[in-house]
Amino acid sequence: MKSFFNSLITILKKTWCWSLLCSLLIALVLCLFGKHIAIANTPLIETTTGKVLTVFICLLLWASFNLTLWWLAKREAQKEENKEAYEAAQSELAYIQEHTSTLKEKLDAAIATIKRAGLYGKLSNNVKYQLPWYMVIGPQNSGKTTLLECSGLDFPLNQTDGHYTRDIQNSQHCEWYFANHAVLLDAAGRFFDLHENELNKPIWNRFLKALHSKRRRRPLNGVILTIDITTLQSPDESSIEVQARYVRERLQEIRHELNSDMPIYFLLTKMDKVEGFEPFFSSLSREEMDQVFGITFNEGEGQQADKIKQEFEKLILRIDSQVMSRLHDERDVMKRAELLQFPRQLSFLAERLALFAELAFTKTRYHQASHLRGLYLTSVPAPTNIHTDSSTSNIGKNLGISSRVLPTYQHQRGFFIRKLLDDVIFPNSELSTLNESYEKKVKLKNIAIYASSFAMVIGLGSLWATSFLNNHNKQQQLLELAGDYNQNIVHLSPLAPSIELLPTLDALLKATQIYSEEEDKFPENIAGLQQGNTLRTAANSAYHLQLIELLLPKITSELEYQVTNNQDNREFLTPSLRAYLMLNLHEHLDASYLKQWMGLHWSYVYSGSATEQNSLQTHFANLLDIGFAPVSLNDNLVAKSRKYLREADTSALVYQQLKQDAKEMDLRDIKLSDHLGPNQNIFNHTNTLIPGLYTQEGYQRVFLNKGLDQVKQLIDENWVIGLSSDLSTNEIRALYAEVEDLYFHDYIRYWKEAVDQLQIKPVKNIDEAILQIANMTGSSQPVLKLLNLVRENTTFIDQAQLASNAAKTTKKLPINTKLKKVASLGLHSVEERSQSARKAVSNQFEPLNLLLTDKAQATIPLEDALVVINELSGRLSMVKFSPNPDQTAFKIARDRMQGIPNELNDIRVMAETLPQPLQQWWKQISNNAWGITLHHSRDYIQMVYHDKVVTHYDVALSGRYPFKNSNQDVNIADFDEFFQNGGILDSFFDAYLASFVNKQKGKFEQKTLHGHSLGLSRSFLNQYNYGLTIQRMFYGSKGKEANVSFRIAPFELDASALQSTFYYGKKKFAYRHGPIQKKRFTWPITNQRQYVSFVLQDLSGTKVVNQQNSGPWAFFRVLDKFSVNRYRGNDVIKLDLENKGMKAKYLIYSDRTPNPFNRKILTNFYLPKRING
């Protein structure tokens, strides 16, 4: 047990454990007592959700606390583990910083030395550029320092007393040598051999950057590269390659960091290590020792390894040419042997030198070529004693002679160095140039700096000038506005309308806006003499005073005018009286309502003056913002108006207010086109709008949630009409029910009108008809979308839910306890009345709603109706893709006209089972297809009519006699073929027109089926009727050949006439005064001469009348010569023969009616080209 408690105590001591217990304890306290913690009387932790959230937050904070502790502990542990690495890194960083600081100090000291000395020019920042700077670089022990110390140059600013300037054995940093014509920077060998110590690389780079920062225009004028000749003598070429790559790296670093392209002077040092050098040059005078021994390249030559090798070999040839003379002068046999080896040793170096140059200086894909200016050979014999003799130094001091020129062997003089520096390197100091890109960058930077400085000067000056001018201009504007105000206020009439106040008020408002508080923060407004605060306060005071003295009385009088002139209009009297009373009863003042009401008033009074309306709105809003004292009202007018309003229908007022509130809410009006989908183009009138109030959303958000609110609001606003706000239960119940009756009456009206207005669009051709049906029954199915939209907005939620919502709404009403009780008691009765009103909506649209299932799918009746339409689409497609669409359509139309049912009849039968407006839509679809079918049928009939009727008519009948007065006769055979029973005219009628026309009262009339006919023109039907009359006249009911039997009888013969004779073929019919007899003839004359003649003779036998003609139509042509008139009915005509006062008359009797020999029927006949035109 003891061990258990020890373990428990151990666990409790752990941070995670005791912190968890503390967190749970805090969470428990908050859950128990959190309900007493409140902000703005709202408890923070009262609900179950709040308590759970509290526990969660406490555990989250506990977890965050422990994670933070774990992270801190882990970081400390890592610190201990990495302590040695950290200390090493810190040590390396300190080493780098220390050496970098030393180099920078030396650089600063060098520049300061130049400036202080005054040796190189006047003291100025440009003195550091007056001497060229050269950097001497090379591997360690390559003779850099010795080269400078033994160069023979005078370094006046380097302190010397006969000794070397510095230790030539080991250089750790960079040292500066100040010669008379240049500054030489001796870089330590460790900065060349960076691979030996990586810490030297950042020191080297930082030093180059520091050098560049001090001498940006030309950091260096050249680089003197020293390479020990023993490097090239090495038998291992790989070591030469390594050394060459080090040279390339250093040169590229200098080029990159200094952004300069500078000449490289390649010096091979320690030439005395080459066998034969010392005996070859041992006899040189001092002047000869200072000569240049090497090659100076022209531009671009130093980048070619072959060129370097070639020039070096030429140098060897020159040396070789001097060997013989040196051999003659030399007596020592050993030295003579060495002399012979010297050119050979140099020749051995040529290949290696070319390899070194190619790797170090030439251009590669990744490196730029170095500007190798020259290759030179130098040597400084090793000194035997680095200390100068004291006696020699004293002599030099006494005589004022520099220790450099004292005749002593201790301070050795180098070979081929002095004139190389004085005559080659220093004079070419201008060869160093900045990189073009860097130079452009520097120029752009300088331009930017100068431009920025100039812009700053101009900007600050402009800012001050602008500020001063702005303040001056604003004060001038104030003076001008003050003048305008004084002028306007003098001419302002007390009876002027509100709009005439604008010049005065606008001037004052502009004065308040000249110095705005926002503009005070702008720099240009505080840089000058700002007087904004004082002037703004004065302008505001003047403006506010005139709003109260000028605008407020005008608004009061305008509202009073509205109340006076709306005594018979309750709809406008209530809001106008409400606004009028608000001017006095500030406890009821609603600024937003006043703004809106006056805005509506001004929009009506000053219609077309939008600017003036906006100005009045602005001034009125400012007046409401500053406030005003209660205004005295017309008490008699208020009393009269209240009495009238108390007589008003309260439910109508509540409903009117509901509609007004709906306009102010973000209710979405329903536009049918937004809900019918992409195939809505099958309908007309899809842009009908249903106000958002009369939608399911409007019902829920406005009526259901605000209905009782509006009743309460009306009760609360009884102050407008001077009544109490305490109503009985029955009054509230009745009022709410009446409002619902009004609402749902309009609800039904809007939806019924919107749905009923939708009509199926007419189509112009069969393609449109097929597409219309496809759109109607396709995937988007606009009919289903419409039915679903109707059902969503005409089917309300269950009544229990409605009662619950209404009860919740009632609880939210901020009314007194008594009114809450009344609303609660009347709720049940109100709901019964509401259910009845909602039921009226459901009943109205129930037939449409039953067409959809609960999942918004089509019911079986609707599916069947859509299937029938699809079948019609199939039939129309068959017509369209048939070989002869017009002929196929004709057969369909003919069969339907004959009573044979098809898909068109099926649609109309199905339509009778559907409710409106679907019934009308289905019929319209059928009518569209029927109209298109008849149109194609007419086209087909027209084609046949043209081919079979018109063509024959034009060739054989048109323009010929007897139809026209022409010399050409119609051939009787053609006449028979066209007019006979079963002939062209008759066959065409029977085959193509009989199904589409009826004959009523002797006239053809088109058959009309469902409002559509074939579309035959009246003139066509009349002419066709003439044609069938001609058929009846000449052929009877069954005749195939023209055959007219007629009788002719004399009717009258003049007393002075002898006789009249009628010749008809071979027959002769003569008449003299005596009994009248009738004689029968047959037309046309057959099997004999076709000759006809009428002859009238006087008593002497002279032919007074003699009209004759021949041919098939001879009888008609002879009759044309006389007067022919109907005598009795349509079957008898009278023929008058007259000439020179002598007369004879005949009667012609026909066995058919009308008489065929009355040619007017024939001449009136013509065949139209088109059946519909």
Secondary structure as the mmCIF struct_conf table of DSSP 4:
data_model
#
loop_
_struct_conf.conf_type_id
_struct_conf.id
_struct_conf.beg_label_comp_id
_struct_conf.beg_label_asym_id
_struct_conf.beg_label_seq_id
_struct_conf.end_label_comp_id
_struct_conf.end_label_asym_id
_struct_conf.end_label_seq_id
HELX_RH_AL_P HELX_RH_AL_P1 LYS A 2 LYS A 13
BEND BEND1 LYS A 14 LYS A 14
HELX_RH_AL_P HELX_RH_AL_P2 THR A 15 PHE A 33
HELX_RH_3T_P HELX_RH_3T_P1 GLY A 34 HIS A 36
STRN STRN1 ALA A 38 ILE A 39
TURN_TY1_P TURN_TY1_P1 ALA A 40 ASN A 41
STRN STRN2 THR A 42 PRO A 43
BEND BEND2 LEU A 44 ILE A 45
BEND BEND3 THR A 47 THR A 47
HELX_RH_AL_P HELX_RH_AL_P3 THR A 48 GLU A 81
TURN_TY1_P TURN_TY1_P2 ASN A 82 ASN A 82
HELX_RH_AL_P HELX_RH_AL_P4 LYS A 83 ALA A 117
BEND BEND4 LEU A 119 SER A 124
HELX_RH_3T_P HELX_RH_3T_P2 ASN A 125 TYR A 129
TURN_TY1_P TURN_TY1_P3 GLN A 130 GLN A 130
BEND BEND5 LEU A 131 LEU A 131
STRN STRN3 TRP A 133 ILE A 137
BEND BEND6 PRO A 139 PRO A 139
TURN_TY1_P TURN_TY1_P4 GLN A 140 ASN A 141
BEND BEND7 SER A 142 GLY A 143
HELX_RH_AL_P HELX_RH_AL_P5 LYS A 144 GLU A 149
TURN_TY1_P TURN_TY1_P5 CYS A 150 CYS A 150
BEND BEND8 SER A 151 SER A 151
TURN_TY1_P TURN_TY1_P6 PRO A 156 LEU A 157
BEND BEND9 ASN A 158 ASN A 158
BEND BEND10 ASP A 161 HIS A 163
BEND BEND11 THR A 165 ARG A 166
BEND BEND12 ILE A 168 GLN A 169
BEND BEND13 HIS A 173 HIS A 173
STRN STRN4 GLU A 175 PHE A 178
BEND BEND14 ASN A 180 HIS A 181
STRN STRN5 VAL A 183 ASP A 186
HELX_RH_3T_P HELX_RH_3T_P3 GLY A 189 PHE A 191
TURN_TY1_P TURN_TY1_P7 PHE A 192 PHE A 192
HELX_RH_3T_P HELX_RH_3T_P4 LEU A 194 GLU A 196
TURN_TY1_P TURN_TY1_P8 GLU A 198 LEU A 199
HELX_RH_AL_P HELX_RH_AL_P6 ASN A 200 LYS A 214
BEND BEND15 ARG A 215 ARG A 217
BEND BEND16 PRO A 219 PRO A 219
BEND BEND17 ASN A 221 ASN A 221
STRN STRN6 GLY A 222 ASP A 228
HELX_RH_AL_P HELX_RH_AL_P7 ILE A 229 GLN A 233
BEND BEND18 PRO A 235 PRO A 235
HELX_RH_AL_P HELX_RH_AL_P8 GLU A 237 LEU A 258
TURN_TY1_P TURN_TY1_P9 ASN A 259 ASN A 259
STRN STRN7 SER A 260 ASP A 261
STRN STRN8 PRO A 263 THR A 269
HELX_RH_3T_P HELX_RH_3T_P5 MET A 271 LYS A 273
BEND BEND19 VAL A 274 VAL A 274
TURN_TY1_P TURN_TY1_P10 GLU A 275 GLY A 276
HELX_RH_AL_P HELX_RH_AL_P9 PHE A 277 PHE A 281
TURN_TY1_P TURN_TY1_P11 SER A 282 SER A 283
HELX_RH_AL_P HELX_RH_AL_P10 ARG A 286 MET A 289
TURN_TY1_P TURN_TY1_P12 ASP A 290 ASP A 290
BEND BEND20 GLN A 291 GLN A 291
STRN STRN9 GLY A 294 THR A 296
TURN_TY1_P TURN_TY1_P13 GLU A 299 GLY A 300
HELX_RH_3T_P HELX_RH_3T_P6 GLU A 301 GLN A 303
HELX_RH_AL_P HELX_RH_AL_P11 ALA A 305 SER A 321
TURN_TY1_P TURN_TY1_P14 GLN A 322 GLN A 322
HELX_RH_AL_P HELX_RH_AL_P12 VAL A 323 ASP A 329
HELX_RH_AL_P HELX_RH_AL_P13 VAL A 333 PHE A 361
BEND BEND21 THR A 362 THR A 362
BEND BEND22 ARG A 365 HIS A 367
HELX_LH_PP_P HELX_LH_PP_P1 GLN A 368 SER A 370
STRN STRN10 HIS A 371 LEU A 377
STRN STRN11 SER A 379 SER A 379
HELX_LH_PP_P HELX_LH_PP_P2 PRO A 381 PRO A 383
BEND BEND23 THR A 384 THR A 384
BEND BEND24 ILE A 386 HIS A 387
HELX_RH_AL_P HELX_RH_AL_P14 SER A 390 LEU A 399
TURN_TY1_P TURN_TY1_P15 GLY A 400 GLY A 400
HELX_RH_3T_P HELX_RH_3T_P7 SER A 403 VAL A 405
BEND BEND25 LEU A 406 LEU A 406
BEND BEND26 TYR A 409 HIS A 411
STRN STRN12 PHE A 415 PHE A 415
BEND BEND27 PHE A 416 PHE A 416
HELX_RH_AL_P HELX_RH_AL_P15 ARG A 418 LYS A 419
HELX_RH_PI_P HELX_RH_PI_P1 LEU A 420 ILE A 425
HELX_RH_3T_P HELX_RH_3T_P8 PHE A 426 LEU A 431
STRN STRN13 THR A 433 LEU A 434
HELX_RH_AL_P HELX_RH_AL_P16 GLU A 436 VAL A 490
BEND BEND28 HIS A 491 HIS A 491
TURN_TY1_P TURN_TY1_P16 PRO A 494 LEU A 495
HELX_RH_3T_P HELX_RH_3T_P9 SER A 498 LEU A 501
HELX_RH_AL_P HELX_RH_AL_P17 LEU A 502 ILE A 514
BEND BEND29 TYR A 515 TYR A 515
TURN_TY1_P TURN_TY1_P17 GLU A 517 GLU A 518
HELX_RH_3T_P HELX_RH_3T_P10 GLU A 519 LYS A 521
BEND BEND30 PHE A 522 PHE A 522
HELX_RH_AL_P HELX_RH_AL_P18 PRO A 523 ILE A 526
BEND BEND31 ALA A 527 GLY A 528
HELX_RH_AL_P HELX_RH_AL_P19 GLY A 532 GLN A 546
HELX_RH_PI_P HELX_RH_PI_P2 LEU A 547 LEU A 551
HELX_RH_AL_P HELX_RH_AL_P20 LEU A 552 ASN A 565
TURN_TY1_P TURN_TY1_P18 ASN A 566 ASP A 568
HELX_RH_AL_P HELX_RH_AL_P21 ARG A 570 MET A 582
TURN_TY1_P TURN_TY1_P19 LEU A 583 ASN A 584
HELX_RH_3T_P HELX_RH_3T_P11 HIS A 586 HIS A 588
HELX_RH_AL_P HELX_RH_AL_P22 ALA A 591 VAL A 605
TURN_TY1_P TURN_TY1_P20 TYR A 606 GLY A 608
HELX_RH_AL_P HELX_RH_AL_P23 ALA A 610 ILE A 626
HELX_LH_PP_P HELX_LH_PP_P3 ALA A 629 SER A 632
HELX_RH_AL_P HELX_RH_AL_P24 ASP A 635 ARG A 646
TURN_TY1_P TURN_TY1_P21 GLU A 647 GLU A 647
BEND BEND32 ALA A 648 ALA A 648
HELX_RH_AL_P HELX_RH_AL_P25 THR A 650 GLU A 664
TURN_TY1_P TURN_TY1_P22 MET A 665 ASP A 666
HELX_LH_PP_P HELX_LH_PP_P4 LEU A 667 ASP A 669
STRN STRN14 ILE A 670 LYS A 671
HELX_RH_3T_P HELX_RH_3T_P12 LEU A 672 ASP A 674
TURN_TY1_P TURN_TY1_P23 HIS A 675 HIS A 675
BEND BEND33 LEU A 676 LEU A 676
TURN_TY1_P TURN_TY1_P24 PRO A 678 ASN A 679
HELX_RH_3T_P HELX_RH_3T_P13 GLN A 680 ILE A 682
STRN STRN15 PHE A 683 ASN A 684
TURN_TY1_P TURN_TY1_P25 THR A 686 ASN A 687
STRN STRN16 LEU A 689 ILE A 690
HELX_RH_3T_P HELX_RH_3T_P14 GLY A 692 TYR A 694
BEND BEND34 THR A 695 THR A 695
HELX_RH_AL_P HELX_RH_AL_P26 GLN A 696 GLY A 698
HELX_RH_PI_P HELX_RH_PI_P3 TYR A 699 LEU A 704
HELX_RH_AL_P HELX_RH_AL_P27 ASN A 705 ASP A 716
TURN_TY1_P TURN_TY1_P26 GLU A 717 GLU A 717
HELX_RH_AL_P HELX_RH_AL_P28 ASN A 718 ILE A 721
TURN_TY1_P TURN_TY1_P27 GLY A 722 GLY A 722
BEND BEND35 SER A 725 SER A 725
HELX_RH_AL_P HELX_RH_AL_P29 THR A 729 GLN A 757
STRN STRN17 GLN A 759 ILE A 760
HELX_LH_PP_P HELX_LH_PP_P5 LYS A 761 PRO A 762
BEND BEND36 LYS A 764 ASN A 765
HELX_RH_AL_P HELX_RH_AL_P30 ILE A 766 THR A 777
BEND BEND37 GLY A 778 SER A 780
HELX_RH_AL_P HELX_RH_AL_P31 PRO A 782 THR A 794
HELX_LH_PP_P HELX_LH_PP_P6 PHE A 796 ASP A 798
HELX_RH_AL_P HELX_RH_AL_P32 GLN A 799 LYS A 812
HELX_RH_AL_P HELX_RH_AL_P33 THR A 817 ASN A 849
TURN_TY1_P TURN_TY1_P28 LEU A 850 LEU A 851
STRN STRN18 LEU A 852 LEU A 852
TURN_TY1_P TURN_TY1_P29 ASP A 854 LYS A 855
BEND BEND38 ALA A 856 ALA A 856
HELX_LH_PP_P HELX_LH_PP_P7 GLN A 857 GLN A 857
STRN STRN19 ALA A 858 ALA A 858
HELX_LH_PP_P HELX_LH_PP_P8 THR A 859 THR A 859
HELX_RH_AL_P HELX_RH_AL_P34 ILE A 860 PHE A 881
BEND BEND39 SER A 882 ASN A 884
HELX_RH_AL_P HELX_RH_AL_P35 PRO A 885 MET A 897
TURN_TY1_P TURN_TY1_P30 GLN A 898 GLY A 899
HELX_RH_AL_P HELX_RH_AL_P36 GLU A 903 ALA A 911
TURN_TY1_P TURN_TY1_P31 GLU A 912 THR A 913
BEND BEND40 LEU A 914 LEU A 914
HELX_LH_PP_P HELX_LH_PP_P9 PRO A 915 PRO A 915
TURN_TY1_P TURN_TY1_P32 GLN A 916 PRO A 917
HELX_RH_AL_P HELX_RH_AL_P37 LEU A 918 VAL A 944
HELX_RH_PI_P HELX_RH_PI_P4 TYR A 945 VAL A 950
HELX_RH_AL_P HELX_RH_AL_P38 THR A 951 HIS A 952
HELX_RH_PI_P HELX_RH_PI_P5 TYR A 953 LEU A 957
TURN_TY1_P TURN_TY1_P33 SER A 958 GLY A 959
STRN STRN20 TYR A 961 TYR A 961
TURN_TY1_P TURN_TY1_P34 PRO A 962 PHE A 963
BEND BEND41 LYS A 964 ASN A 965
BEND BEND42 ASN A 967 GLN A 968
STRN STRN21 ASP A 969 ASP A 969
HELX_LH_PP_P HELX_LH_PP_P10 VAL A 970 ASN A 971
HELX_RH_AL_P HELX_RH_AL_P39 ILE A 972 PHE A 979
BEND BEND43 GLN A 980 GLN A 980
TURN_TY1_P TURN_TY1_P35 ASN A 981 GLY A 982
BEND BEND44 GLY A 983 GLY A 983
HELX_RH_AL_P HELX_RH_AL_P40 ILE A 984 PHE A 988
HELX_RH_PI_P HELX_RH_PI_P6 PHE A 989 LEU A 993
TURN_TY1_P TURN_TY1_P36 ALA A 994 PHE A 996
STRN STRN22 VAL A 997 GLN A 1000
TURN_TY1_P TURN_TY1_P37 LYS A 1001 GLY A 1002
STRN STRN23 LYS A 1003 GLN A 1006
STRN STRN24 LEU A 1009 LEU A 1009
TURN_TY1_P TURN_TY1_P38 HIS A 1010 GLY A 1011
STRN STRN25 HIS A 1012 HIS A 1012
HELX_RH_AL_P HELX_RH_AL_P41 ARG A 1018 TYR A 1035
TURN_TY1_P TURN_TY1_P39 GLY A 1036 LYS A 1038
BEND BEND45 LYS A 1040 GLU A 1041
STRN STRN26 VAL A 1044 LEU A 1053
TURN_TY1_P TURN_TY1_P40 ALA A 1055 SER A 1056
STRN STRN27 ALA A 1057 TYR A 1064
TURN_TY1_P TURN_TY1_P41 GLY A 1065 LYS A 1066
STRN STRN28 LYS A 1067 TYR A 1071
BEND BEND46 HIS A 1073 GLY A 1074
STRN STRN29 LYS A 1079 TRP A 1083
BEND BEND47 PRO A 1084 PRO A 1084
BEND BEND48 ASN A 1087 GLN A 1088
STRN STRN30 TYR A 1091 ASP A 1098
TURN_TY1_P TURN_TY1_P42 LEU A 1099 SER A 1100
STRN STRN31 LYS A 1103 SER A 1110
BEND BEND49 GLY A 1111 GLY A 1111
TURN_TY1_P TURN_TY1_P43 PRO A 1112 TRP A 1113
HELX_RH_AL_P HELX_RH_AL_P42 ALA A 1114 ASP A 1120
TURN_TY1_P TURN_TY1_P44 LYS A 1121 LYS A 1121
BEND BEND50 PHE A 1122 PHE A 1122
STRN STRN32 SER A 1123 ARG A 1128
TURN_TY1_P TURN_TY1_P45 GLY A 1129 ASP A 1131
STRN STRN33 VAL A 1132 ASN A 1139
TURN_TY1_P TURN_TY1_P46 LYS A 1140 GLY A 1141
STRN STRN34 MET A 1142 SER A 1150
BEND BEND51 ASP A 1151 PRO A 1154
TURN_TY1_P TURN_TY1_P47 PRO A 1156 PHE A 1157
TURN_TY1_P TURN_TY1_P48 ARG A 1159 ARG A 1159
HELX_RH_AL_P HELX_RH_AL_P43 LYS A 1160 ASN A 1164
BEND BEND52 LYS A 1169 LYS A 1169
TURN_TY1_P TURN_TY1_P49 ILE A 1171 ASN A 1172
#
